[in-house]
């Protein structure tokens, strides 16, 4: 039995922390009990929380760290990623993604929803202690390519499953796919019960769908790439329409993660709640600032009632894959959100999306959520809830 004590313990059975409290775990990391410390017991100066769930990552792009210009918008970002994607050896790519996954583990990430375009990460994932659900990202703007694209991604899924990985097809975004492929890949992915979709990441994306204009529209036209249909509706509405066009009935079953949603509207959120049985939102604030210099509408998201999760995106659009950095960014931009709620997004809601909340997400007896210590987490007054600071870091305890 091991015992860890700190000034704050967030069990996440509620958003309020236990003060001057302990967590006891057995040798396998299973929580035995939590409670208040006895007088005089030595306390860690910070907070103990459950393990983090990184709800959106592209770990196979870790070799691209430090190579991208910031603030280019999505059209400029896509140009950069296309130019750099094949410029490194398989050995370098493998080394970088393993280093990134090990760093996340050391910082307290216990599970991840990861995007893959190939099998580069499969062997490392299969042998890593992180739980990972892999979303096999599908692209293809030419309608006639839909059968071949689906055949290829299903073959990739078969390879992942053979290694013991949870993996299934998942559509990328409305602007990189023909209507036929968007429907087919969504239906195939939801057979697993899970889908992850890049949605309303930028105003450039919305301009394409609403008006048939803007930098991304012009970029695709200039490169001879088919453009998505101009529907006069938001890209989220278009995605939801394509789910139903694929033969799915509302409310569409399965856990559907809408990633980014920087341009979410109240009408779009209400439609998602109506048409999806279990919608989730994933915010990646530092990536959004890196590419677009904008943040998602957190007040609207909170009002919508759709569970919010937190991701890091990739090292092509972020300086680090650090969950505490993401939470600090959100705290600074939206100070009305208490730390307990931010941690609920980063731990419990991600576990719920992945269907792992029976084991992860809270410090409850019988669970093995991992224990994480966050340093430099304090309140200015004893009666106030603690807050993160620029010096806050996370460390795995078990």
Order of alpha helices (4+ residues) and beta strands (2+ residues): beta-beta-beta-beta-beta-alpha-alpha-beta-alpha-beta-alpha-beta-alpha-beta-alpha-alpha-alpha-beta-alpha-beta-alpha-alpha-beta-alpha-alpha-alpha-beta-beta
